[in-house]
Amino acid sequence: MDDNKDSLKHKAEGAKDKAVGAAKDAYGDATDDLGKQAEGKAQKAEGHAHEAVGEAKEDDKDRK
């Protein structure tokens, strides 16, 4: 996979994880389900990491 597609893949995965994680976090908060809330927070963090990888790959591509 070329660098551009790979960076976009990471960014898209990150956006999805952040959105789903936010929904789980909100659901867990509304229902006092600490497990679901923690799961949401973890998924949001994973989303931020995916986006950071995508940004780094894009920056690396721009430097070449």
mmCIF file of the N, C-alpha and C atoms, coordinates in Angstrom:
data_MODEL
# 
_entry.id   MODEL 
# 
loop_
_atom_site.group_PDB 
_atom_site.id 
_atom_site.type_symbol 
_atom_site.label_atom_id 
_atom_site.label_alt_id 
_atom_site.label_comp_id 
_atom_site.label_asym_id 
_atom_site.label_entity_id 
_atom_site.label_seq_id 
_atom_site.pdbx_PDB_ins_code 
_atom_site.Cartn_x 
_atom_site.Cartn_y 
_atom_site.Cartn_z 
_atom_site.occupancy 
_atom_site.B_iso_or_equiv 
_atom_site.pdbx_formal_charge 
_atom_site.auth_seq_id 
_atom_site.auth_comp_id 
_atom_site.auth_asym_id 
_atom_site.auth_atom_id 
_atom_site.pdbx_PDB_model_num 
ATOM 1   N N  . MET A 1 1  ? 0.849   -1.178 0.000  1.00 0.00 ? 1  MET A N  1 
ATOM 2   C CA . MET A 1 1  ? 0.000   0.000  0.000  1.00 0.00 ? 1  MET A CA 1 
ATOM 3   C C  . MET A 1 1  ? 0.888   1.233  0.000  1.00 0.00 ? 1  MET A C  1 
ATOM 4   N N  . ASP A 1 2  ? 0.536   2.202  -0.826 1.00 0.00 ? 2  ASP A N  1 
ATOM 5   C CA . ASP A 1 2  ? 1.385   3.388  -0.869 1.00 0.00 ? 2  ASP A CA 1 
ATOM 6   C C  . ASP A 1 2  ? 1.164   4.241  0.380  1.00 0.00 ? 2  ASP A C  1 
ATOM 7   N N  . ASP A 1 3  ? 2.106   5.152  0.625  1.00 0.00 ? 3  ASP A N  1 
ATOM 8   C CA . ASP A 1 3  ? 2.103   5.947  1.855  1.00 0.00 ? 3  ASP A CA 1 
ATOM 9   C C  . ASP A 1 3  ? 0.843   6.781  2.007  1.00 0.00 ? 3  ASP A C  1 
ATOM 10  N N  . ASN A 1 4  ? 0.331   7.345  0.910  1.00 0.00 ? 4  ASN A N  1 
ATOM 11  C CA . ASN A 1 4  ? -0.847  8.198  0.987  1.00 0.00 ? 4  ASN A CA 1 
ATOM 12  C C  . ASN A 1 4  ? -2.061  7.395  1.434  1.00 0.00 ? 4  ASN A C  1 
ATOM 13  N N  . LYS A 1 5  ? -2.284  6.227  0.821  1.00 0.00 ? 5  LYS A N  1 
ATOM 14  C CA . LYS A 1 5  ? -3.415  5.382  1.209  1.00 0.00 ? 5  LYS A CA 1 
ATOM 15  C C  . LYS A 1 5  ? -3.264  4.899  2.641  1.00 0.00 ? 5  LYS A C  1 
ATOM 16  N N  . ASP A 1 6  ? -2.048  4.580  3.025  1.00 0.00 ? 6  ASP A N  1 
ATOM 17  C CA . ASP A 1 6  ? -1.792  4.094  4.380  1.00 0.00 ? 6  ASP A CA 1 
ATOM 18  C C  . ASP A 1 6  ? -2.082  5.183  5.414  1.00 0.00 ? 6  ASP A C  1 
ATOM 19  N N  . SER A 1 7  ? -1.669  6.408  5.133  1.00 0.00 ? 7  SER A N  1 
ATOM 20  C CA . SER A 1 7  ? -1.929  7.492  6.081  1.00 0.00 ? 7  SER A CA 1 
ATOM 21  C C  . SER A 1 7  ? -3.422  7.776  6.167  1.00 0.00 ? 7  SER A C  1 
ATOM 22  N N  . LEU A 1 8  ? -4.112  7.743  5.031  1.00 0.00 ? 8  LEU A N  1 
ATOM 23  C CA . LEU A 1 8  ? -5.562  7.953  5.039  1.00 0.00 ? 8  LEU A CA 1 
ATOM 24  C C  . LEU A 1 8  ? -6.289  6.840  5.790  1.00 0.00 ? 8  LEU A C  1 
ATOM 25  N N  . LYS A 1 9  ? -5.804  5.619  5.634  1.00 0.00 ? 9  LYS A N  1 
ATOM 26  C CA . LYS A 1 9  ? -6.395  4.478  6.343  1.00 0.00 ? 9  LYS A CA 1 
ATOM 27  C C  . LYS A 1 9  ? -6.281  4.684  7.853  1.00 0.00 ? 9  LYS A C  1 
ATOM 28  N N  . HIS A 1 10 ? -5.115  5.093  8.318  1.00 0.00 ? 10 HIS A N  1 
ATOM 29  C CA . HIS A 1 10 ? -4.915  5.327  9.748  1.00 0.00 ? 10 HIS A CA 1 
ATOM 30  C C  . HIS A 1 10 ? -5.794  6.475  10.252 1.00 0.00 ? 10 HIS A C  1 
ATOM 31  N N  . LYS A 1 11 ? -5.886  7.528  9.462  1.00 0.00 ? 11 LYS A N  1 
ATOM 32  C CA . LYS A 1 11 ? -6.713  8.666  9.869  1.00 0.00 ? 11 LYS A CA 1 
ATOM 33  C C  . LYS A 1 11 ? -8.189  8.274  9.943  1.00 0.00 ? 11 LYS A C  1 
ATOM 34  N N  . ALA A 1 12 ? -8.665  7.516  8.964  1.00 0.00 ? 12 ALA A N  1 
ATOM 35  C CA . ALA A 1 12 ? -10.063 7.088  8.956  1.00 0.00 ? 12 ALA A CA 1 
ATOM 36  C C  . ALA A 1 12 ? -10.357 6.157  10.128 1.00 0.00 ? 12 ALA A C  1 
ATOM 37  N N  . GLU A 1 13 ? -9.452  5.234  10.371 1.00 0.00 ? 13 GLU A N  1 
ATOM 38  C CA . GLU A 1 13 ? -9.609  4.318  11.501 1.00 0.00 ? 13 GLU A CA 1 
ATOM 39  C C  . GLU A 1 13 ? -9.631  5.099  12.810 1.00 0.00 ? 13 GLU A C  1 
ATOM 40  N N  . GLY A 1 14 ? -8.785  6.105  12.905 1.00 0.00 ? 14 GLY A N  1 
ATOM 41  C CA . GLY A 1 14 ? -8.736  6.935  14.105 1.00 0.00 ? 14 GLY A CA 1 
ATOM 42  C C  . GLY A 1 14 ? -10.022 7.704  14.319 1.00 0.00 ? 14 GLY A C  1 
ATOM 43  N N  . ALA A 1 15 ? -10.551 8.275  13.249 1.00 0.00 ? 15 ALA A N  1 
ATOM 44  C CA . ALA A 1 15 ? -11.808 9.026  13.361 1.00 0.00 ? 15 ALA A CA 1 
ATOM 45  C C  . ALA A 1 15 ? -12.949 8.116  13.791 1.00 0.00 ? 15 ALA A C  1 
ATOM 46  N N  . LYS A 1 16 ? -12.986 6.910  13.223 1.00 0.00 ? 16 LYS A N  1 
ATOM 47  C CA . LYS A 1 16 ? -14.030 5.939  13.592 1.00 0.00 ? 16 LYS A CA 1 
ATOM 48  C C  . LYS A 1 16 ? -13.906 5.560  15.055 1.00 0.00 ? 16 LYS A C  1 
ATOM 49  N N  . ASP A 1 17 ? -12.697 5.239  15.497 1.00 0.00 ? 17 ASP A N  1 
ATOM 50  C CA . ASP A 1 17 ? -12.493 4.835  16.884 1.00 0.00 ? 17 ASP A CA 1 
ATOM 51  C C  . ASP A 1 17 ? -12.840 5.967  17.854 1.00 0.00 ? 17 ASP A C  1 
ATOM 52  N N  . LYS A 1 18 ? -12.509 7.178  17.491 1.00 0.00 ? 18 LYS A N  1 
ATOM 53  C CA . LYS A 1 18 ? -12.841 8.305  18.365 1.00 0.00 ? 18 LYS A CA 1 
ATOM 54  C C  . LYS A 1 18 ? -14.351 8.491  18.469 1.00 0.00 ? 18 LYS A C  1 
ATOM 55  N N  . ALA A 1 19 ? -15.071 8.366  17.352 1.00 0.00 ? 19 ALA A N  1 
ATOM 56  C CA . ALA A 1 19 ? -16.523 8.543  17.371 1.00 0.00 ? 19 ALA A CA 1 
ATOM 57  C C  . ALA A 1 19 ? -17.223 7.425  18.145 1.00 0.00 ? 19 ALA A C  1 
ATOM 58  N N  . VAL A 1 20 ? -16.844 6.188  17.872 1.00 0.00 ? 20 VAL A N  1 
ATOM 59  C CA . VAL A 1 20 ? -17.459 5.062  18.568 1.00 0.00 ? 20 VAL A CA 1 
ATOM 60  C C  . VAL A 1 20 ? -17.093 5.104  20.051 1.00 0.00 ? 20 VAL A C  1 
ATOM 61  N N  . GLY A 1 21 ? -15.849 5.434  20.338 1.00 0.00 ? 21 GLY A N  1 
ATOM 62  C CA . GLY A 1 21 ? -15.415 5.539  21.725 1.00 0.00 ? 21 GLY A CA 1 
ATOM 63  C C  . GLY A 1 21 ? -16.163 6.615  22.481 1.00 0.00 ? 21 GLY A C  1 
ATOM 64  N N  . ALA A 1 22 ? -16.405 7.745  21.833 1.00 0.00 ? 22 ALA A N  1 
ATOM 65  C CA . ALA A 1 22 ? -17.152 8.836  22.473 1.00 0.00 ? 22 ALA A CA 1 
ATOM 66  C C  . ALA A 1 22 ? -18.577 8.395  22.779 1.00 0.00 ? 22 ALA A C  1 
ATOM 67  N N  . ALA A 1 23 ? -19.184 7.645  21.862 1.00 0.00 ? 23 ALA A N  1 
ATOM 68  C CA . ALA A 1 23 ? -20.546 7.152  22.078 1.00 0.00 ? 23 ALA A CA 1 
ATOM 69  C C  . ALA A 1 23 ? -20.584 6.172  23.255 1.00 0.00 ? 23 ALA A C  1 
ATOM 70  N N  . LYS A 1 24 ? -19.618 5.264  23.305 1.00 0.00 ? 24 LYS A N  1 
ATOM 71  C CA . LYS A 1 24 ? -19.562 4.309  24.418 1.00 0.00 ? 24 LYS A CA 1 
ATOM 72  C C  . LYS A 1 24 ? -19.328 5.025  25.742 1.00 0.00 ? 24 LYS A C  1 
ATOM 73  N N  . ASP A 1 25 ? -18.450 6.016  25.723 1.00 0.00 ? 25 ASP A N  1 
ATOM 74  C CA . ASP A 1 25 ? -18.157 6.800  26.928 1.00 0.00 ? 25 ASP A CA 1 
ATOM 75  C C  . ASP A 1 25 ? -19.424 7.507  27.412 1.00 0.00 ? 25 ASP A C  1 
ATOM 76  N N  . ALA A 1 26 ? -20.145 8.144  26.487 1.00 0.00 ? 26 ALA A N  1 
ATOM 77  C CA . ALA A 1 26 ? -21.370 8.854  26.850 1.00 0.00 ? 26 ALA A CA 1 
ATOM 78  C C  . ALA A 1 26 ? -22.440 7.887  27.360 1.00 0.00 ? 26 ALA A C  1 
ATOM 79  N N  . TYR A 1 27 ? -22.578 6.742  26.695 1.00 0.00 ? 27 TYR A N  1 
ATOM 80  C CA . TYR A 1 27 ? -23.542 5.734  27.132 1.00 0.00 ? 27 TYR A CA 1 
ATOM 81  C C  . TYR A 1 27 ? -23.194 5.243  28.535 1.00 0.00 ? 27 TYR A C  1 
ATOM 82  N N  . GLY A 1 28 ? -21.932 4.947  28.754 1.00 0.00 ? 28 GLY A N  1 
ATOM 83  C CA . GLY A 1 28 ? -21.488 4.481  30.063 1.00 0.00 ? 28 GLY A CA 1 
ATOM 84  C C  . GLY A 1 28 ? -21.722 5.526  31.142 1.00 0.00 ? 28 GLY A C  1 
ATOM 85  N N  . ASP A 1 29 ? -21.512 6.789  30.806 1.00 0.00 ? 29 ASP A N  1 
ATOM 86  C CA . ASP A 1 29 ? -21.743 7.871  31.757 1.00 0.00 ? 29 ASP A CA 1 
ATOM 87  C C  . ASP A 1 29 ? -23.234 7.991  32.076 1.00 0.00 ? 29 ASP A C  1 
ATOM 88  N N  . ALA A 1 30 ? -24.068 7.902  31.041 1.00 0.00 ? 30 ALA A N  1 
ATOM 89  C CA . ALA A 1 30 ? -25.515 8.056  31.232 1.00 0.00 ? 30 ALA A CA 1 
ATOM 90  C C  . ALA A 1 30 ? -26.129 6.902  32.016 1.00 0.00 ? 30 ALA A C  1 
ATOM 91  N N  . THR A 1 31 ? -25.560 5.714  31.868 1.00 0.00 ? 31 THR A N  1 
ATOM 92  C CA . THR A 1 31 ? -26.135 4.529  32.518 1.00 0.00 ? 31 THR A CA 1 
ATOM 93  C C  . THR A 1 31 ? -25.338 4.088  33.743 1.00 0.00 ? 31 THR A C  1 
ATOM 94  N N  . ASP A 1 32 ? -24.354 4.868  34.123 1.00 0.00 ? 32 ASP A N  1 
ATOM 95  C CA . ASP A 1 32 ? -23.468 4.509  35.238 1.00 0.00 ? 32 ASP A CA 1 
ATOM 96  C C  . ASP A 1 32 ? -22.782 3.165  35.040 1.00 0.00 ? 32 ASP A C  1 
ATOM 97  N N  . ASP A 1 33 ? -22.485 2.845  33.784 1.00 0.00 ? 33 ASP A N  1 
ATOM 98  C CA . ASP A 1 33 ? -21.772 1.618  33.439 1.00 0.00 ? 33 ASP A CA 1 
ATOM 99  C C  . ASP A 1 33 ? -20.292 1.972  33.303 1.00 0.00 ? 33 ASP A C  1 
ATOM 100 N N  . LEU A 1 34 ? -19.562 1.811  34.400 1.00 0.00 ? 34 LEU A N  1 
ATOM 101 C CA . LEU A 1 34 ? -18.154 2.210  34.409 1.00 0.00 ? 34 LEU A CA 1 
ATOM 102 C C  . LEU A 1 34 ? -17.313 1.402  33.426 1.00 0.00 ? 34 LEU A C  1 
ATOM 103 N N  . GLY A 1 35 ? -17.674 0.154  33.216 1.00 0.00 ? 35 GLY A N  1 
ATOM 104 C CA . GLY A 1 35 ? -16.942 -0.683 32.265 1.00 0.00 ? 35 GLY A CA 1 
ATOM 105 C C  . GLY A 1 35 ? -17.079 -0.158 30.844 1.00 0.00 ? 35 GLY A C  1 
ATOM 106 N N  . LYS A 1 36 ? -18.313 0.196  30.455 1.00 0.00 ? 36 LYS A N  1 
ATOM 107 C CA . LYS A 1 36 ? -18.543 0.715  29.102 1.00 0.00 ? 36 LYS A CA 1 
ATOM 108 C C  . LYS A 1 36 ? -17.885 2.087  28.947 1.00 0.00 ? 36 LYS A C  1 
ATOM 109 N N  . GLN A 1 37 ? -17.917 2.877  30.009 1.00 0.00 ? 37 GLN A N  1 
ATOM 110 C CA . GLN A 1 37 ? -17.291 4.192  29.969 1.00 0.00 ? 37 GLN A CA 1 
ATOM 111 C C  . GLN A 1 37 ? -15.776 4.042  29.783 1.00 0.00 ? 37 GLN A C  1 
ATOM 112 N N  . ALA A 1 38 ? -15.177 3.135  30.510 1.00 0.00 ? 38 ALA A N  1 
ATOM 113 C CA . ALA A 1 38 ? -13.738 2.899  30.379 1.00 0.00 ? 38 ALA A CA 1 
ATOM 114 C C  . ALA A 1 38 ? -13.390 2.358  28.991 1.00 0.00 ? 38 ALA A C  1 
ATOM 115 N N  . GLU A 1 39 ? -14.241 1.474  28.484 1.00 0.00 ? 39 GLU A N  1 
ATOM 116 C CA . GLU A 1 39 ? -14.031 0.936  27.138 1.00 0.00 ? 39 GLU A CA 1 
ATOM 117 C C  . GLU A 1 39 ? -14.065 2.066  26.105 1.00 0.00 ? 39 GLU A C  1 
ATOM 118 N N  . GLY A 1 40 ? -14.989 2.995  26.278 1.00 0.00 ? 40 GLY A N  1 
ATOM 119 C CA . GLY A 1 40 ? -15.084 4.132  25.371 1.00 0.00 ? 40 GLY A CA 1 
ATOM 120 C C  . GLY A 1 40 ? -13.861 5.024  25.443 1.00 0.00 ? 40 GLY A C  1 
ATOM 121 N N  . LYS A 1 41 ? -13.402 5.304  26.650 1.00 0.00 ? 41 LYS A N  1 
ATOM 122 C CA . LYS A 1 41 ? -12.216 6.141  26.814 1.00 0.00 ? 41 LYS A CA 1 
ATOM 123 C C  . LYS A 1 41 ? -10.993 5.481  26.164 1.00 0.00 ? 41 LYS A C  1 
ATOM 124 N N  . ALA A 1 42 ? -10.873 4.175  26.331 1.00 0.00 ? 42 ALA A N  1 
ATOM 125 C CA . ALA A 1 42 ? -9.746  3.446  25.734 1.00 0.00 ? 42 ALA A CA 1 
ATOM 126 C C  . ALA A 1 42 ? -9.829  3.483  24.212 1.00 0.00 ? 42 ALA A C  1 
ATOM 127 N N  . GLN A 1 43 ? -11.039 3.319  23.670 1.00 0.00 ? 43 GLN A N  1 
ATOM 128 C CA . GLN A 1 43 ? -11.191 3.338  22.214 1.00 0.00 ? 43 GLN A CA 1 
ATOM 129 C C  . GLN A 1 43 ? -10.910 4.728  21.657 1.00 0.00 ? 43 GLN A C  1 
ATOM 130 N N  . LYS A 1 44 ? -11.315 5.777  22.388 1.00 0.00 ? 44 LYS A N  1 
ATOM 131 C CA . LYS A 1 44 ? -10.992 7.140  21.947 1.00 0.00 ? 44 LYS A CA 1 
ATOM 132 C C  . LYS A 1 44 ? -9.481  7.345  21.917 1.00 0.00 ? 44 LYS A C  1 
ATOM 133 N N  . ALA A 1 45 ? -8.779  6.850  22.930 1.00 0.00 ? 45 ALA A N  1 
ATOM 134 C CA . ALA A 1 45 ? -7.318  6.981  22.979 1.00 0.00 ? 45 ALA A CA 1 
ATOM 135 C C  . ALA A 1 45 ? -6.676  6.241  21.811 1.00 0.00 ? 45 ALA A C  1 
ATOM 136 N N  . GLU A 1 46 ? -7.219  5.068  21.483 1.00 0.00 ? 46 GLU A N  1 
ATOM 137 C CA . GLU A 1 46 ? -6.707  4.306  20.347 1.00 0.00 ? 46 GLU A CA 1 
ATOM 138 C C  . GLU A 1 46 ? -6.929  5.095  19.051 1.00 0.00 ? 46 GLU A C  1 
ATOM 139 N N  . GLY A 1 47 ? -8.055  5.774  18.967 1.00 0.00 ? 47 GLY A N  1 
ATOM 140 C CA . GLY A 1 47 ? -8.337  6.602  17.797 1.00 0.00 ? 47 GLY A CA 1 
ATOM 141 C C  . GLY A 1 47 ? -7.350  7.735  17.643 1.00 0.00 ? 47 GLY A C  1 
ATOM 142 N N  . HIS A 1 48 ? -7.019  8.370  18.759 1.00 0.00 ? 48 HIS A N  1 
ATOM 143 C CA . HIS A 1 48 ? -6.021  9.442  18.717 1.00 0.00 ? 48 HIS A CA 1 
ATOM 144 C C  . HIS A 1 48 ? -4.671  8.894  18.243 1.00 0.00 ? 48 HIS A C  1 
ATOM 145 N N  . ALA A 1 49 ? -4.334  7.694  18.690 1.00 0.00 ? 49 ALA A N  1 
ATOM 146 C CA . ALA A 1 49 ? -3.060  7.085  18.286 1.00 0.00 ? 49 ALA A CA 1 
ATOM 147 C C  . ALA A 1 49 ? -3.053  6.782  16.786 1.00 0.00 ? 49 ALA A C  1 
ATOM 148 N N  . HIS A 1 50 ? -4.157  6.229  16.270 1.00 0.00 ? 50 HIS A N  1 
ATOM 149 C CA . HIS A 1 50 ? -4.239  5.955  14.830 1.00 0.00 ? 50 HIS A CA 1 
ATOM 150 C C  . HIS A 1 50 ? -4.080  7.239  14.022 1.00 0.00 ? 50 HIS A C  1 
ATOM 151 N N  . GLU A 1 51 ? -4.748  8.292  14.462 1.00 0.00 ? 51 GLU A N  1 
ATOM 152 C CA . GLU A 1 51 ? -4.640  9.558  13.742 1.00 0.00 ? 51 GLU A CA 1 
ATOM 153 C C  . GLU A 1 51 ? -3.216  10.104 13.783 1.00 0.00 ? 51 GLU A C  1 
ATOM 154 N N  . ALA A 1 52 ? -2.555  9.948  14.917 1.00 0.00 ? 52 ALA A N  1 
ATOM 155 C CA . ALA A 1 52 ? -1.176  10.415 15.031 1.00 0.00 ? 52 ALA A CA 1 
ATOM 156 C C  . ALA A 1 52 ? -0.259  9.654  14.078 1.00 0.00 ? 52 ALA A C  1 
ATOM 157 N N  . VAL A 1 53 ? -0.481  8.355  13.946 1.00 0.00 ? 53 VAL A N  1 
ATOM 158 C CA . VAL A 1 53 ? 0.315   7.553  13.008 1.00 0.00 ? 53 VAL A CA 1 
ATOM 159 C C  . VAL A 1 53 ? 0.060   8.028  11.581 1.00 0.00 ? 53 VAL A C  1 
ATOM 160 N N  . GLY A 1 54 ? -1.207  8.273  11.262 1.00 0.00 ? 54 GLY A N  1 
ATOM 161 C CA . GLY A 1 54 ? -1.541  8.767  9.923  1.00 0.00 ? 54 GLY A CA 1 
ATOM 162 C C  . GLY A 1 54 ? -0.886  10.102 9.632  1.00 0.00 ? 54 GLY A C  1 
ATOM 163 N N  . GLU A 1 55 ? -0.905  10.998 10.608 1.00 0.00 ? 55 GLU A N  1 
ATOM 164 C CA . GLU A 1 55 ? -0.263  12.308 10.442 1.00 0.00 ? 55 GLU A CA 1 
ATOM 165 C C  . GLU A 1 55 ? 1.247   12.158 10.254 1.00 0.00 ? 55 GLU A C  1 
ATOM 166 N N  . ALA A 1 56 ? 1.854   11.277 11.038 1.00 0.00 ? 56 ALA A N  1 
ATOM 167 C CA . ALA A 1 56 ? 3.299   11.067 10.932 1.00 0.00 ? 56 ALA A CA 1 
ATOM 168 C C  . ALA A 1 56 ? 3.670   10.509 9.562  1.00 0.00 ? 56 ALA A C  1 
ATOM 169 N N  . LYS A 1 57 ? 2.872   9.566  9.056  1.00 0.00 ? 57 LYS A N  1 
ATOM 170 C CA . LYS A 1 57 ? 3.150   9.010  7.734  1.00 0.00 ? 57 LYS A CA 1 
ATOM 171 C C  . LYS A 1 57 ? 2.995   10.082 6.650  1.00 0.00 ? 57 LYS A C  1 
ATOM 172 N N  . GLU A 1 58 ? 1.990   10.935 6.816  1.00 0.00 ? 58 GLU A N  1 
ATOM 173 C CA . GLU A 1 58 ? 1.782   12.010 5.850  1.00 0.00 ? 58 GLU A CA 1 
ATOM 174 C C  . GLU A 1 58 ? 2.935   13.016 5.896  1.00 0.00 ? 58 GLU A C  1 
ATOM 175 N N  . ASP A 1 59 ? 3.379   13.363 7.095  1.00 0.00 ? 59 ASP A N  1 
ATOM 176 C CA . ASP A 1 59 ? 4.506   14.284 7.237  1.00 0.00 ? 59 ASP A CA 1 
ATOM 177 C C  . ASP A 1 59 ? 5.769   13.696 6.629  1.00 0.00 ? 59 ASP A C  1 
ATOM 178 N N  . ASP A 1 60 ? 5.980   12.402 6.833  1.00 0.00 ? 60 ASP A N  1 
ATOM 179 C CA . ASP A 1 60 ? 7.152   11.735 6.277  1.00 0.00 ? 60 ASP A CA 1 
ATOM 180 C C  . ASP A 1 60 ? 7.100   11.763 4.751  1.00 0.00 ? 60 ASP A C  1 
ATOM 181 N N  . LYS A 1 61 ? 5.913   11.528 4.202  1.00 0.00 ? 61 LYS A N  1 
ATOM 182 C CA . LYS A 1 61 ? 5.738   11.538 2.746  1.00 0.00 ? 61 LYS A CA 1 
ATOM 183 C C  . LYS A 1 61 ? 6.028   12.928 2.196  1.00 0.00 ? 61 LYS A C  1 
ATOM 184 N N  . ASP A 1 62 ? 5.585   13.970 2.910  1.00 0.00 ? 62 ASP A N  1 
ATOM 185 C CA . ASP A 1 62 ? 5.794   15.345 2.470  1.00 0.00 ? 62 ASP A CA 1 
ATOM 186 C C  . ASP A 1 62 ? 7.273   15.731 2.466  1.00 0.00 ? 62 ASP A C  1 
ATOM 187 N N  . ARG A 1 63 ? 8.047   15.119 3.337  1.00 0.00 ? 63 ARG A N  1 
ATOM 188 C CA . ARG A 1 63 ? 9.482   15.440 3.430  1.00 0.00 ? 63 ARG A CA 1 
ATOM 189 C C  . ARG A 1 63 ? 10.289  14.803 2.313  1.00 0.00 ? 63 ARG A C  1 
ATOM 190 N N  . LYS A 1 64 ? 9.742   13.772 1.696  1.00 0.00 ? 64 LYS A N  1 
ATOM 191 C CA . LYS A 1 64 ? 10.489  13.043 0.657  1.00 0.00 ? 64 LYS A CA 1 
ATOM 192 C C  . LYS A 1 64 ? 10.477  13.765 -0.650 1.00 0.00 ? 64 LYS A C  1 
# 
